[in-house]
Amino acid sequence: MEIIKRNGLKEELIFSKLKKVIDFACDGFDNCDALELETALLPHFRNHITTKEIQRTLIQVASEKTSVEQPNWQYVAAKLLVYDLYKEAAINRKYGHFAYGDFYSLITYLTDKGFYGKYILEHYSRNEINELSQYIVPERDFLFNYVGLKTLSDRYTIRGLNEEILELPQELFMGVAMHLAMKENDRMYWAKQFYDVLSKLEMTVATPTLSNARKPFHQLSSCFIDTVPDNLWGIYNVDQSFAQVSKHGGGMGIYVGKVRSRGAAIRGHKGAAGGVIPWVKNYNNTALAVDQLGVRSGAVAVYLDVWHKDIQDFLNLKTNNGDDRMKAHDIFPGICIPDLFMERVKARESWYLFDPHEVRSRRGYSIEDSWGEQFEERYWECVNDPSISKDEVPAIDIMKRILASAFETGTPFLFFRDTVNRANPNKHKGIIYCSNLCTEICQNMSSTEMLEEQHEEGVITTKVKSGDFVVCNLSSLNLGRMHSREDIERVVTVQMRMMDNVIDLNYYPVPQAQITNQKYRAVGLGTSGYHQWLAQHQITWESEEHLKAADELYEWISYCAIKGSMAIAKDKGAYSVFEGSEWQSGEYFTQRGYETAEWSTLREEVARFGVRNAWMFAIAPTASTSLIAGSTAGIDPIFNKYWIEEKKNAVIPQTAPNLNPETFWYYKEAHLIDQKWSILAAGKRQVHIDQAQSFNLYITPELSAKDFLDLYMTAWEQGLKTVYYCRNKSLEVEECVSCSA
């Protein structure tokens, strides 16, 4: 039988060569017999088959042998894919040996072709790049499972104009590390530190960071949040900002609670306002028109207060019933809920809806600018003011609308605004109105304002005052690879430095994002591999042991993050508005009951040296990056122990991470878990998380309305700040790719 080599030449098939590759791939994996793979491959042979096709078929055959009983075949398939990538890169880059090529030559070539930013060569000498090249550990390519390596190779490594492989996985990790370390005084040390935690899959950076670091347009942040003022310039300015964010691959959260309701007055003309829905539809159109780098549609979550007069129309935005002219099927709605509303639902009492413009006009304040006791005082003042028009609705009826929409569409997201603002360590500088696209970010917000517009000799100059335009700088600790408290401290310390550097190295789509980011220097340390960590420690999800473990684990991660941020502040200074914060006063620590000697020492050091980052801890979904790391997503339980993912021209069987007889029974599937235990665990974690969690509820169609309501009530009572998707077993919802940290 003749085969056709990659260079087009024909030669006789020498099976012993292929056997060497198969033996190499199977080496070290129990229950993966090389002979079994050879036998399965034989039926696919034909005369004049190409070596590339043989390799791809071999990979697919190995991958398809993955099962609950034999999960290691996915690692055999990954090793075969590594072999294929090495071969392709060697041919495309024209070096003869089977391994990694010259890293400096690759960087100069990719820079010349416009794939790499020039700044890498400007910051690193040839000798430094050669030293970092020597630091690369190719064997770490064997840490990937098949779907992880395929995802990294297909989506993140740099390819040529014809999709030819140029950059290999460890070169990608080193390129990202070099970018994030390039302005450090000891950049070589930190580049190596960053490379180590990335290449060992001990943590992952957010999708935009992994994709865009080292490139000319290095937009590294996942998500942004803006506040819409109640004027035409502001409404369209937010739309323009969203378009720029989406163009550069970011997702968006937009708060529309200040916009006047349908039928409100405009310049004294009664009934003139169209309400928030037309503007939401406008943002929906921008999401479709300005996609994320051609890869996917723009993604935007729009939040509205539960007391706003347009709330009932807003809750129907994505449902299938009602007037389609009042729909916006491509946005993700979120509801901002005060404690008072939940109390009124619980007591089955009335709820009142207001127009925010009318409240401003009659009372002289914006009710949405307050929270807690002040909000409740103002709310009742508005209820009792006969000059303010209001709609009275049973609170439970609004809640039923929320539940119906959640059951049908998976949304709205819930944002418990009093819980969020009570826990805000920077309440001295503002208020938090809403969260982001994945509900894990909670930072101060305010509208951008136009101050004046001048024109002279055809040149128009607009003077604008920046608001707090929130930016999410994310990365996730891979708990599946953490084996001790020391591991966590080591990796988190490096992570905090990496994320802080993102702030100064970012390419910002709008100037107010840069202003806000450098003012607060907020980051979002997250976790993936949570269910994997529980399974590996043989902790049952539905148990008191889980609650205790969650409390202790996240307290320790929080301690390491704060300590890491304080260490950077010692070196580089605290964030600019640290003075007056609850970090400085120590109230942050008191509020959470941190009273051990270890915490007391850290509290004193923070008061003395400051912290580098105004907010530090936020748990993102990690849908994509946890695949690369071979871990479970975010804080979610697994969907299944074993499943098959259908890709173009292939099916890819997958198993839960590290599935073996010891972990098998600790991997209970999400829709079989009593959700009360998930909520209780989220409540334990939330105490230690200064922002929020992308927390999903998993329900089945059999769930009663009473029990469904009870889940949301329990989430609020347990101190959760947000609830992300409600994942009905019969409903598919879109994953947020932007915040996949």
RAVENSUL-V630866 format. One record per residue. N is the residue number from 1. RES is the residue in three letters. D_LAST is the distance of its C-alpha to the last C-alpha in whole Angstrom. Layout:
BEGIN
N&RES&D_LAST ; N&RES&D_LAST
END
This chain:
BEGIN
1&MET&48 ; 2&GLU&47 ; 3&ILE&43 ; 4&ILE&42 ; 5&LYS&40 ; 6&ARG&37 ; 7&ASN&40 ; 8&GLY&42 ; 9&LEU&44 ; 10&LYS&46 ; 11&GLU&47 ; 12&GLU&48 ; 13&LEU&45 ; 14&ILE&45 ; 15&PHE&43 ; 16&SER&43 ; 17&LYS&41 ; 18&LEU&38 ; 19&LYS&39 ; 20&LYS&38 ; 21&VAL&34 ; 22&ILE&34 ; 23&ASP&35 ; 24&PHE&33 ; 25&ALA&30 ; 26&CYS&31 ; 27&ASP&32 ; 28&GLY&31 ; 29&PHE&30 ; 30&ASP&32 ; 31&ASN&33 ; 32&CYS&32 ; 33&ASP&36 ; 34&ALA&36 ; 35&LEU&39 ; 36&GLU&38 ; 37&LEU&35 ; 38&GLU&38 ; 39&THR&40 ; 40&ALA&38 ; 41&LEU&37 ; 42&LEU&41 ; 43&PRO&42 ; 44&HIS&39 ; 45&PHE&41 ; 46&ARG&44 ; 47&ASN&46 ; 48&HIS&44 ; 49&ILE&41 ; 50&THR&38 ; 51&THR&37 ; 52&LYS&33 ; 53&GLU&34 ; 54&ILE&35 ; 55&GLN&32 ; 56&ARG&30 ; 57&THR&32 ; 58&LEU&32 ; 59&ILE&28 ; 60&GLN&28 ; 61&VAL&31 ; 62&ALA&29 ; 63&SER&26 ; 64&GLU&28 ; 65&LYS&30 ; 66&THR&27 ; 67&SER&28 ; 68&VAL&27 ; 69&GLU&30 ; 70&GLN&29 ; 71&PRO&25 ; 72&ASN&26 ; 73&TRP&27 ; 74&GLN&23 ; 75&TYR&23 ; 76&VAL&26 ; 77&ALA&25 ; 78&ALA&22 ; 79&LYS&25 ; 80&LEU&27 ; 81&LEU&24 ; 82&VAL&24 ; 83&TYR&28 ; 84&ASP&28 ; 85&LEU&25 ; 86&TYR&27 ; 87&LYS&30 ; 88&GLU&29 ; 89&ALA&28 ; 90&ALA&31 ; 91&ILE&33 ; 92&ASN&31 ; 93&ARG&31 ; 94&LYS&34 ; 95&TYR&34 ; 96&GLY&36 ; 97&HIS&35 ; 98&PHE&32 ; 99&ALA&29 ; 100&TYR&27 ; 101&GLY&29 ; 102&ASP&30 ; 103&PHE&27 ; 104&TYR&29 ; 105&SER&30 ; 106&LEU&27 ; 107&ILE&26 ; 108&THR&29 ; 109&TYR&29 ; 110&LEU&26 ; 111&THR&27 ; 112&ASP&30 ; 113&LYS&29 ; 114&GLY&26 ; 115&PHE&23 ; 116&TYR&22 ; 117&GLY&23 ; 118&LYS&26 ; 119&TYR&25 ; 120&ILE&24 ; 121&LEU&27 ; 122&GLU&28 ; 123&HIS&27 ; 124&TYR&27 ; 125&SER&31 ; 126&ARG&32 ; 127&ASN&33 ; 128&GLU&29 ; 129&ILE&27 ; 130&ASN&30 ; 131&GLU&29 ; 132&LEU&25 ; 133&SER&26 ; 134&GLN&28 ; 135&TYR&25 ; 136&ILE&23 ; 137&VAL&24 ; 138&PRO&24 ; 139&GLU&24 ; 140&ARG&20 ; 141&ASP&20 ; 142&PHE&22 ; 143&LEU&19 ; 144&PHE&17 ; 145&ASN&19 ; 146&TYR&20 ; 147&VAL&17 ; 148&GLY&14 ; 149&LEU&17 ; 150&LYS&18 ; 151&THR&14 ; 152&LEU&14 ; 153&SER&17 ; 154&ASP&18 ; 155&ARG&15 ; 156&TYR&14 ; 157&THR&17 ; 158&ILE&19 ; 159&ARG&22 ; 160&GLY&26 ; 161&LEU&27 ; 162&ASN&28 ; 163&GLU&25 ; 164&GLU&27 ; 165&ILE&24 ; 166&LEU&25 ; 167&GLU&22 ; 168&LEU&21 ; 169&PRO&18 ; 170&GLN&19 ; 171&GLU&20 ; 172&LEU&16 ; 173&PHE&15 ; 174&MET&18 ; 175&GLY&18 ; 176&VAL&14 ; 177&ALA&16 ; 178&MET&19 ; 179&HIS&18 ; 180&LEU&16 ; 181&ALA&19 ; 182&MET&22 ; 183&LYS&23 ; 184&GLU&23 ; 185&ASN&27 ; 186&ASP&26 ; 187&ARG&24 ; 188&MET&25 ; 189&TYR&24 ; 190&TRP&21 ; 191&ALA&20 ; 192&LYS&21 ; 193&GLN&19 ; 194&PHE&16 ; 195&TYR&17 ; 196&ASP&18 ; 197&VAL&14 ; 198&LEU&12 ; 199&SER&15 ; 200&LYS&16 ; 201&LEU&13 ; 202&GLU&13 ; 203&MET&9 ; 204&THR&6 ; 205&VAL&5 ; 206&ALA&4 ; 207&THR&6 ; 208&PRO&9 ; 209&THR&9 ; 210&LEU&9 ; 211&SER&12 ; 212&ASN&13 ; 213&ALA&14 ; 214&ARG&18 ; 215&LYS&19 ; 216&PRO&21 ; 217&PHE&19 ; 218&HIS&16 ; 219&GLN&14 ; 220&LEU&11 ; 221&SER&10 ; 222&SER&8 ; 223&CYS&11 ; 224&PHE&14 ; 225&ILE&17 ; 226&ASP&21 ; 227&THR&24 ; 228&VAL&27 ; 229&PRO&30 ; 230&ASP&33 ; 231&ASN&35 ; 232&LEU&35 ; 233&TRP&34 ; 234&GLY&31 ; 235&ILE&30 ; 236&TYR&30 ; 237&ASN&28 ; 238&VAL&25 ; 239&ASP&25 ; 240&GLN&26 ; 241&SER&23 ; 242&PHE&21 ; 243&ALA&22 ; 244&GLN&21 ; 245&VAL&17 ; 246&SER&17 ; 247&LYS&19 ; 248&HIS&17 ; 249&GLY&14 ; 250&GLY&13 ; 251&GLY&13 ; 252&MET&15 ; 253&GLY&17 ; 254&ILE&21 ; 255&TYR&23 ; 256&VAL&27 ; 257&GLY&28 ; 258&LYS&31 ; 259&VAL&32 ; 260&ARG&36 ; 261&SER&36 ; 262&ARG&38 ; 263&GLY&42 ; 264&ALA&41 ; 265&ALA&44 ; 266&ILE&43 ; 267&ARG&46 ; 268&GLY&48 ; 269&HIS&48 ; 270&LYS&47 ; 271&GLY&45 ; 272&ALA&44 ; 273&ALA&40 ; 274&GLY&38 ; 275&GLY&35 ; 276&VAL&31 ; 277&ILE&31 ; 278&PRO&33 ; 279&TRP&30 ; 280&VAL&27 ; 281&LYS&29 ; 282&ASN&28 ; 283&TYR&25 ; 284&ASN&24 ; 285&ASN&27 ; 286&THR&24 ; 287&ALA&21 ; 288&LEU&24 ; 289&ALA&25 ; 290&VAL&23 ; 291&ASP&20 ; 292&GLN&17 ; 293&LEU&18 ; 294&GLY&20 ; 295&VAL&18 ; 296&ARG&17 ; 297&SER&19 ; 298&GLY&18 ; 299&ALA&16 ; 300&VAL&17 ; 301&ALA&18 ; 302&VAL&21 ; 303&TYR&22 ; 304&LEU&26 ; 305&ASP&28 ; 306&VAL&30 ; 307&TRP&33 ; 308&HIS&33 ; 309&LYS&36 ; 310&ASP&34 ; 311&ILE&32 ; 312&GLN&34 ; 313&ASP&33 ; 314&PHE&29 ; 315&LEU&29 ; 316&ASN&31 ; 317&LEU&28 ; 318&LYS&27 ; 319&THR&29 ; 320&ASN&32 ; 321&ASN&35 ; 322&GLY&37 ; 323&ASP&37 ; 324&ASP&35 ; 325&ARG&36 ; 326&MET&34 ; 327&LYS&31 ; 328&ALA&27 ; 329&HIS&26 ; 330&ASP&22 ; 331&ILE&21 ; 332&PHE&19 ; 333&PRO&22 ; 334&GLY&21 ; 335&ILE&24 ; 336&CYS&25 ; 337&ILE&27 ; 338&PRO&29 ; 339&ASP&30 ; 340&LEU&34 ; 341&PHE&33 ; 342&MET&32 ; 343&GLU&35 ; 344&ARG&37 ; 345&VAL&35 ; 346&LYS&36 ; 347&ALA&40 ; 348&ARG&40 ; 349&GLU&41 ; 350&SER&41 ; 351&TRP&38 ; 352&TYR&39 ; 353&LEU&37 ; 354&PHE&38 ; 355&ASP&38 ; 356&PRO&36 ; 357&HIS&38 ; 358&GLU&41 ; 359&VAL&40 ; 360&ARG&40 ; 361&SER&43 ; 362&ARG&45 ; 363&ARG&43 ; 364&GLY&42 ; 365&TYR&39 ; 366&SER&35 ; 367&ILE&35 ; 368&GLU&31 ; 369&ASP&31 ; 370&SER&32 ; 371&TRP&30 ; 372&GLY&32 ; 373&GLU&36 ; 374&GLN&36 ; 375&PHE&34 ; 376&GLU&37 ; 377&GLU&40 ; 378&ARG&39 ; 379&TYR&38 ; 380&TRP&42 ; 381&GLU&43 ; 382&CYS&42 ; 383&VAL&43 ; 384&ASN&47 ; 385&ASP&47 ; 386&PRO&50 ; 387&SER&49 ; 388&ILE&45 ; 389&SER&45 ; 390&LYS&43 ; 391&ASP&42 ; 392&GLU&42 ; 393&VAL&40 ; 394&PRO&40 ; 395&ALA&37 ; 396&ILE&36 ; 397&ASP&37 ; 398&ILE&34 ; 399&MET&32 ; 400&LYS&33 ; 401&ARG&32 ; 402&ILE&28 ; 403&LEU&29 ; 404&ALA&30 ; 405&SER&28 ; 406&ALA&25 ; 407&PHE&27 ; 408&GLU&27 ; 409&THR&24 ; 410&GLY&22 ; 411&THR&21 ; 412&PRO&22 ; 413&PHE&19 ; 414&LEU&21 ; 415&PHE&21 ; 416&PHE&23 ; 417&ARG&24 ; 418&ASP&27 ; 419&THR&25 ; 420&VAL&22 ; 421&ASN&24 ; 422&ARG&26 ; 423&ALA&23 ; 424&ASN&23 ; 425&PRO&23 ; 426&ASN&24 ; 427&LYS&27 ; 428&HIS&29 ; 429&LYS&27 ; 430&GLY&27 ; 431&ILE&25 ; 432&ILE&22 ; 433&TYR&23 ; 434&CYS&20 ; 435&SER&16 ; 436&ASN&14 ; 437&LEU&13 ; 438&CYS&11 ; 439&THR&13 ; 440&GLU&11 ; 441&ILE&13 ; 442&CYS&16 ; 443&GLN&18 ; 444&ASN&21 ; 445&MET&22 ; 446&SER&26 ; 447&SER&27 ; 448&THR&28 ; 449&GLU&32 ; 450&MET&34 ; 451&LEU&37 ; 452&GLU&39 ; 453&GLU&40 ; 454&GLN&43 ; 455&HIS&44 ; 456&GLU&47 ; 457&GLU&48 ; 458&GLY&46 ; 459&VAL&43 ; 460&ILE&41 ; 461&THR&39 ; 462&THR&36 ; 463&LYS&36 ; 464&VAL&32 ; 465&LYS&31 ; 466&SER&27 ; 467&GLY&26 ; 468&ASP&23 ; 469&PHE&20 ; 470&VAL&17 ; 471&VAL&14 ; 472&CYS&10 ; 473&ASN&9 ; 474&LEU&6 ; 475&SER&5 ; 476&SER&6 ; 477&LEU&9 ; 478&ASN&10 ; 479&LEU&13 ; 480&GLY&15 ; 481&ARG&16 ; 482&MET&17 ; 483&HIS&21 ; 484&SER&22 ; 485&ARG&22 ; 486&GLU&22 ; 487&ASP&19 ; 488&ILE&17 ; 489&GLU&19 ; 490&ARG&19 ; 491&VAL&15 ; 492&VAL&14 ; 493&THR&17 ; 494&VAL&16 ; 495&GLN&12 ; 496&MET&14 ; 497&ARG&16 ; 498&MET&13 ; 499&MET&11 ; 500&ASP&15 ; 501&ASN&16 ; 502&VAL&14 ; 503&ILE&16 ; 504&ASP&19 ; 505&LEU&18 ; 506&ASN&16 ; 507&TYR&18 ; 508&TYR&19 ; 509&PRO&20 ; 510&VAL&22 ; 511&PRO&24 ; 512&GLN&23 ; 513&ALA&19 ; 514&GLN&20 ; 515&ILE&23 ; 516&THR&21 ; 517&ASN&18 ; 518&GLN&21 ; 519&LYS&23 ; 520&TYR&20 ; 521&ARG&18 ; 522&ALA&15 ; 523&VAL&12 ; 524&GLY&9 ; 525&LEU&9 ; 526&GLY&7 ; 527&THR&9 ; 528&SER&9 ; 529&GLY&12 ; 530&TYR&14 ; 531&HIS&16 ; 532&GLN&17 ; 533&TRP&18 ; 534&LEU&20 ; 535&ALA&22 ; 536&GLN&22 ; 537&HIS&24 ; 538&GLN&26 ; 539&ILE&25 ; 540&THR&26 ; 541&TRP&23 ; 542&GLU&26 ; 543&SER&28 ; 544&GLU&29 ; 545&GLU&28 ; 546&HIS&24 ; 547&LEU&24 ; 548&LYS&26 ; 549&ALA&23 ; 550&ALA&20 ; 551&ASP&22 ; 552&GLU&23 ; 553&LEU&19 ; 554&TYR&18 ; 555&GLU&21 ; 556&TRP&20 ; 557&ILE&17 ; 558&SER&18 ; 559&TYR&21 ; 560&CYS&19 ; 561&ALA&16 ; 562&ILE&20 ; 563&LYS&22 ; 564&GLY&19 ; 565&SER&19 ; 566&MET&23 ; 567&ALA&23 ; 568&ILE&22 ; 569&ALA&24 ; 570&LYS&27 ; 571&ASP&26 ; 572&LYS&25 ; 573&GLY&26 ; 574&ALA&25 ; 575&TYR&23 ; 576&SER&26 ; 577&VAL&27 ; 578&PHE&26 ; 579&GLU&30 ; 580&GLY&31 ; 581&SER&27 ; 582&GLU&27 ; 583&TRP&26 ; 584&GLN&29 ; 585&SER&31 ; 586&GLY&30 ; 587&GLU&30 ; 588&TYR&26 ; 589&PHE&27 ; 590&THR&30 ; 591&GLN&28 ; 592&ARG&26 ; 593&GLY&29 ; 594&TYR&28 ; 595&GLU&32 ; 596&THR&32 ; 597&ALA&33 ; 598&GLU&30 ; 599&TRP&28 ; 600&SER&31 ; 601&THR&31 ; 602&LEU&28 ; 603&ARG&29 ; 604&GLU&32 ; 605&GLU&30 ; 606&VAL&27 ; 607&ALA&30 ; 608&ARG&32 ; 609&PHE&29 ; 610&GLY&27 ; 611&VAL&23 ; 612&ARG&21 ; 613&ASN&18 ; 614&ALA&19 ; 615&TRP&16 ; 616&MET&14 ; 617&PHE&12 ; 618&ALA&10 ; 619&ILE&9 ; 620&ALA&6 ; 621&PRO&7 ; 622&THR&5 ; 623&ALA&8 ; 624&SER&8 ; 625&THR&6 ; 626&SER&8 ; 627&LEU&11 ; 628&ILE&11 ; 629&ALA&11 ; 630&GLY&13 ; 631&SER&12 ; 632&THR&12 ; 633&ALA&10 ; 634&GLY&9 ; 635&ILE&12 ; 636&ASP&14 ; 637&PRO&17 ; 638&ILE&17 ; 639&PHE&19 ; 640&ASN&22 ; 641&LYS&23 ; 642&TYR&23 ; 643&TRP&23 ; 644&ILE&23 ; 645&GLU&21 ; 646&GLU&23 ; 647&LYS&22 ; 648&LYS&25 ; 649&ASN&28 ; 650&ALA&26 ; 651&VAL&25 ; 652&ILE&23 ; 653&PRO&23 ; 654&GLN&21 ; 655&THR&21 ; 656&ALA&19 ; 657&PRO&18 ; 658&ASN&21 ; 659&LEU&23 ; 660&ASN&27 ; 661&PRO&30 ; 662&GLU&29 ; 663&THR&25 ; 664&PHE&26 ; 665&TRP&28 ; 666&TYR&25 ; 667&TYR&23 ; 668&LYS&24 ; 669&GLU&23 ; 670&ALA&21 ; 671&HIS&24 ; 672&LEU&26 ; 673&ILE&25 ; 674&ASP&27 ; 675&GLN&24 ; 676&LYS&26 ; 677&TRP&25 ; 678&SER&21 ; 679&ILE&22 ; 680&LEU&24 ; 681&ALA&21 ; 682&ALA&19 ; 683&GLY&22 ; 684&LYS&22 ; 685&ARG&18 ; 686&GLN&19 ; 687&VAL&21 ; 688&HIS&19 ; 689&ILE&16 ; 690&ASP&17 ; 691&GLN&15 ; 692&ALA&14 ; 693&GLN&12 ; 694&SER&11 ; 695&PHE&15 ; 696&ASN&16 ; 697&LEU&20 ; 698&TYR&21 ; 699&ILE&25 ; 700&THR&28 ; 701&PRO&31 ; 702&GLU&33 ; 703&LEU&32 ; 704&SER&34 ; 705&ALA&34 ; 706&LYS&35 ; 707&ASP&32 ; 708&PHE&29 ; 709&LEU&30 ; 710&ASP&31 ; 711&LEU&27 ; 712&TYR&26 ; 713&MET&29 ; 714&THR&28 ; 715&ALA&24 ; 716&TRP&26 ; 717&GLU&28 ; 718&GLN&26 ; 719&GLY&24 ; 720&LEU&21 ; 721&LYS&20 ; 722&THR&18 ; 723&VAL&18 ; 724&TYR&16 ; 725&TYR&17 ; 726&CYS&20 ; 727&ARG&20 ; 728&ASN&24 ; 729&LYS&25 ; 730&SER&27 ; 731&LEU&24 ; 732&GLU&21 ; 733&VAL&19 ; 734&GLU&16 ; 735&GLU&12 ; 736&CYS&10 ; 737&VAL&9 ; 738&SER&8 ; 739&CYS&6 ; 740&SER&4 ; 741&ALA&0
END
